[in-house]
């Protein structure tokens, strides 16, 4: 009887571990939404979506195929490309088209004080092939009954994670999907809006994942006689219009209603 009881406990624990590891980075059902930047007004009105569109074999590895779609403020796709990722234990690998190999993209399940070494993606390899992040702090959140860790990091080399170095188990960067140079022009994509997979579905904001600022304003030809100043503003703002204004909504650069 004692042997049977021990065997049942082992099976129960094994089943729990299998369930907790069943969802990996970029697995089927995974989808990310980040705020975009159009380099023309209205800023941050578009969004960028990463979505799993299937699995395929790349360099003898079964990889998740992610489609990146950049939408402008009119809801049109202005850029698309594909990425290939797979996860092995706590390490996520991203395929490099120039090196014909997978590079270390993220390392999850770390502790405070750990230093992780990651590979620079193709677009940033001119600064160096690797970079290090030190884990400053680790916090835990529960989303849809799933426990996930959030890491705050400090860059030790030429690259960092945008937005004070935050990333999260299963999700990755909380401001942008890829690392960026330590010194970078602040106008860039992000932050994250939404994430979903087969177990987790969360919206980090109060608006829709595919929200665009232009859905709440008139066309540019209709607002040519409207003047708003000062810009930027830290206090009172003046709206000067030759036509009556029935309603006015103000949003910050992250799309939040003020």
C-alpha positions as CSV (number, residue, x, y, z in Angstrom):
1,X,0.0,0.0,0.0
2,X,2.9,2.4,0.7
3,X,4.4,1.8,-2.7
4,X,1.1,2.4,-4.5
5,X,0.6,5.7,-2.6
6,X,4.0,6.9,-3.5
7,X,3.4,6.1,-7.2
8,X,0.2,8.0,-7.3
9,X,1.8,11.1,-5.9
10,X,4.5,10.9,-8.5
11,X,2.0,10.6,-11.3
12,X,0.1,13.6,-10.0
13,X,3.1,15.8,-9.7
14,X,4.4,14.7,-13.1
15,X,1.0,15.6,-14.6
16,X,1.2,19.1,-13.1
17,X,4.7,19.8,-14.4
18,X,3.6,18.7,-17.9
19,X,0.7,21.1,-17.9
20,X,2.7,24.0,-16.7
21,X,5.3,23.5,-19.5
22,X,2.8,22.8,-22.2
23,X,2.8,26.4,-23.5
24,X,6.1,27.8,-24.8
25,X,7.1,31.1,-26.2
26,X,5.4,31.7,-29.6
27,X,3.4,28.5,-29.4
28,X,0.2,28.0,-31.5
29,X,-2.4,30.6,-30.4
30,X,0.2,33.2,-29.4
31,X,-0.5,36.8,-30.3
32,X,1.1,40.1,-29.3
33,X,-0.1,43.7,-29.9
34,X,2.3,46.6,-29.5
35,X,1.6,50.3,-30.1
36,X,3.3,51.5,-33.2
37,X,4.9,54.7,-34.5
38,X,4.2,56.1,-37.9
39,X,6.9,58.9,-38.1
40,X,4.0,61.3,-39.0
41,X,1.0,62.6,-37.0
42,X,-0.9,61.2,-35.3
43,X,2.0,59.6,-33.5
44,X,1.5,56.1,-32.0
45,X,-1.8,55.8,-33.8
46,X,-1.0,52.5,-35.4
47,X,-0.1,49.1,-33.9
48,X,2.1,46.1,-34.5
49,X,0.9,42.5,-34.2
50,X,2.9,39.4,-33.9
51,X,0.9,36.2,-34.5
52,X,1.7,32.5,-34.7
53,X,0.6,31.3,-38.1
54,X,1.9,27.7,-37.8
55,X,5.0,25.6,-37.1
56,X,7.7,24.6,-39.5
57,X,11.1,23.1,-39.7
58,X,14.0,25.6,-39.8
59,X,17.7,24.4,-39.5
60,X,16.5,21.0,-38.3
61,X,14.4,22.6,-35.5
62,X,10.6,22.6,-35.1
63,X,10.0,26.3,-34.9
64,X,7.0,28.6,-34.4
65,X,6.4,30.8,-37.4
66,X,5.4,34.4,-36.3
67,X,4.0,36.9,-38.7
68,X,4.7,40.5,-37.9
69,X,2.2,43.0,-39.3
70,X,2.6,46.8,-38.9
71,X,-0.7,48.7,-39.2
72,X,-0.8,52.5,-39.8
73,X,-3.3,54.9,-38.3
74,X,-5.8,54.1,-41.1
75,X,-5.7,50.4,-40.3
76,X,-3.7,49.4,-43.4
77,X,-0.8,46.9,-43.3
78,X,2.3,48.9,-44.3
79,X,4.9,46.2,-43.5
80,X,5.0,42.5,-43.0
81,X,7.8,40.0,-42.2
82,X,8.2,36.6,-40.5
83,X,10.2,35.4,-37.5
84,X,11.0,31.9,-36.3
85,X,11.4,31.0,-32.7
86,X,11.4,27.9,-30.4
87,X,11.9,27.3,-26.7
88,X,14.1,24.7,-25.1
89,X,13.7,24.5,-21.3
90,X,13.9,28.2,-20.1
91,X,15.7,29.5,-23.2
92,X,14.0,31.1,-26.3
93,X,15.8,31.0,-29.6
94,X,15.2,33.4,-32.6
95,X,16.3,32.5,-36.1
96,X,19.0,34.7,-37.7
97,X,18.7,34.9,-41.5
98,X,22.2,36.2,-41.9
99,X,23.8,33.6,-39.7
100,X,21.6,30.7,-40.8
101,X,21.2,29.7,-37.2
102,X,19.2,30.3,-34.1
103,X,20.3,32.8,-31.5
104,X,19.5,33.2,-27.8
105,X,16.6,35.6,-27.6
106,X,15.3,35.3,-24.0
107,X,16.0,33.3,-20.9
108,X,13.2,32.9,-18.5
109,X,12.8,31.6,-14.9
110,X,15.7,33.6,-13.5
111,X,16.3,35.0,-10.1
112,X,17.4,38.4,-8.7
113,X,21.1,39.0,-9.1
114,X,21.4,36.6,-12.1
115,X,23.2,37.8,-15.2
116,X,21.9,36.5,-18.5
117,X,23.8,36.6,-21.8
118,X,21.8,37.0,-25.0
119,X,22.6,37.3,-28.7
120,X,21.9,40.5,-30.6
121,X,19.4,40.1,-33.5
122,X,20.4,40.7,-37.1
123,X,19.2,44.3,-37.2
124,X,21.5,45.3,-34.3
125,X,24.5,43.1,-34.8
126,X,26.7,46.0,-35.9
127,X,27.0,46.9,-32.2
128,X,28.2,43.5,-31.1
129,X,27.1,39.9,-31.2
130,X,26.2,39.4,-27.6
131,X,24.9,41.5,-24.6
132,X,24.3,41.0,-20.9
133,X,21.5,41.9,-18.6
134,X,21.6,41.7,-14.9
135,X,18.3,40.9,-13.1
136,X,17.6,43.7,-10.7
137,X,14.3,42.4,-9.3
138,X,11.8,39.7,-9.9
139,X,8.0,40.0,-9.2
140,X,5.2,37.5,-9.7
141,X,1.8,38.0,-11.3
142,X,-1.1,35.7,-11.9
143,X,-3.0,35.9,-15.2
144,X,-5.9,33.5,-15.9
145,X,-4.7,31.3,-13.1
146,X,-1.2,31.1,-14.6
147,X,1.8,32.4,-12.5
148,X,4.3,34.4,-14.4
149,X,7.5,36.3,-13.5
150,X,8.3,39.9,-14.4
151,X,12.0,40.8,-14.5
152,X,13.5,44.3,-14.3
153,X,17.0,44.4,-15.8
154,X,20.0,46.7,-16.2
155,X,22.1,46.6,-19.4
156,X,25.8,45.8,-19.0
157,X,26.6,46.2,-22.7
158,X,25.3,48.0,-25.8
159,X,21.8,46.6,-25.8
160,X,18.8,46.8,-23.5
161,X,15.1,46.1,-23.4
162,X,13.1,49.2,-24.1
163,X,11.2,50.6,-21.2
164,X,13.6,50.3,-18.2
165,X,14.5,46.7,-19.1
166,X,11.3,44.9,-18.3
167,X,10.4,41.4,-19.7
168,X,8.0,38.7,-18.6
169,X,7.9,34.9,-18.7
170,X,6.2,33.6,-21.9
171,X,5.5,37.2,-23.2
172,X,9.0,38.7,-23.5
173,X,9.5,42.4,-23.7
174,X,6.8,44.6,-22.1
175,X,7.6,47.6,-24.2
176,X,9.0,46.2,-27.4
177,X,9.4,42.7,-28.8
178,X,13.1,43.1,-29.7
179,X,16.1,44.6,-27.8
180,X,17.3,48.0,-28.7
181,X,20.6,49.9,-28.5
182,X,21.2,51.5,-25.1
183,X,21.4,55.0,-26.8
184,X,18.3,55.3,-29.0
185,X,15.9,58.0,-30.2
186,X,12.9,57.7,-27.9
187,X,10.4,57.7,-30.8
188,X,9.8,54.0,-31.3
189,X,7.3,51.2,-31.1
190,X,5.6,50.1,-27.9
191,X,4.5,49.6,-25.2
192,X,2.7,46.2,-25.2
193,X,-1.0,46.4,-25.5
194,X,-2.2,42.8,-25.4
195,X,-1.0,39.2,-25.2
196,X,-2.9,35.9,-25.7
197,X,-2.1,32.2,-26.0
198,X,-3.9,29.0,-25.4
199,X,-3.8,29.6,-21.6
200,X,-3.5,33.3,-21.1
201,X,-5.5,36.2,-22.6
202,X,-4.8,39.7,-21.1
203,X,-5.1,43.4,-22.1
204,X,-2.5,45.6,-20.4
205,X,-4.6,48.7,-21.2
206,X,-8.2,50.0,-21.1
207,X,-8.7,50.2,-24.9
208,X,-9.0,47.6,-27.6
209,X,-5.8,45.8,-28.8
210,X,-6.3,47.2,-32.4
211,X,-7.1,50.7,-31.2
212,X,-6.1,53.5,-33.6
213,X,-6.2,57.2,-32.6
214,X,-7.5,58.2,-36.0
215,X,-10.8,56.3,-35.3
216,X,-11.7,59.1,-33.0
217,X,-10.8,62.2,-35.1
218,X,-11.9,63.8,-38.3
219,X,-9.9,63.7,-41.5
220,X,-7.1,66.1,-41.9
221,X,-8.9,68.2,-44.4
222,X,-11.7,68.8,-41.9
223,X,-9.4,70.0,-39.1
224,X,-7.2,72.3,-41.1
225,X,-8.8,75.3,-39.3
226,X,-8.2,73.9,-35.9
227,X,-5.2,75.1,-33.9
228,X,-4.0,73.4,-30.7
229,X,-1.2,74.9,-28.6
230,X,1.2,74.7,-26.9
231,X,2.6,71.4,-28.1
232,X,4.0,69.7,-26.1
233,X,2.0,70.8,-23.1
234,X,2.4,70.5,-19.3
235,X,-0.7,72.2,-18.0
236,X,-3.4,74.2,-19.8
237,X,-4.0,73.7,-23.6
238,X,-5.7,76.0,-26.0
239,X,-8.0,74.7,-28.8
240,X,-8.8,77.4,-31.4
241,X,-11.4,76.5,-34.1
242,X,-13.4,78.4,-36.7
243,X,-16.2,75.8,-36.4
244,X,-18.1,74.6,-33.3
245,X,-16.6,71.6,-31.6
246,X,-19.2,69.2,-30.3
247,X,-16.8,66.9,-28.4
248,X,-13.1,66.7,-27.8
249,X,-11.1,63.8,-26.5
250,X,-7.4,64.0,-25.5
251,X,-5.1,61.0,-25.5
252,X,-1.5,60.6,-24.3
253,X,1.2,59.0,-26.5
254,X,0.2,55.5,-25.1
255,X,-3.4,56.0,-26.2
256,X,-4.8,56.6,-22.8
257,X,-7.8,58.9,-22.5
258,X,-6.8,62.0,-20.4
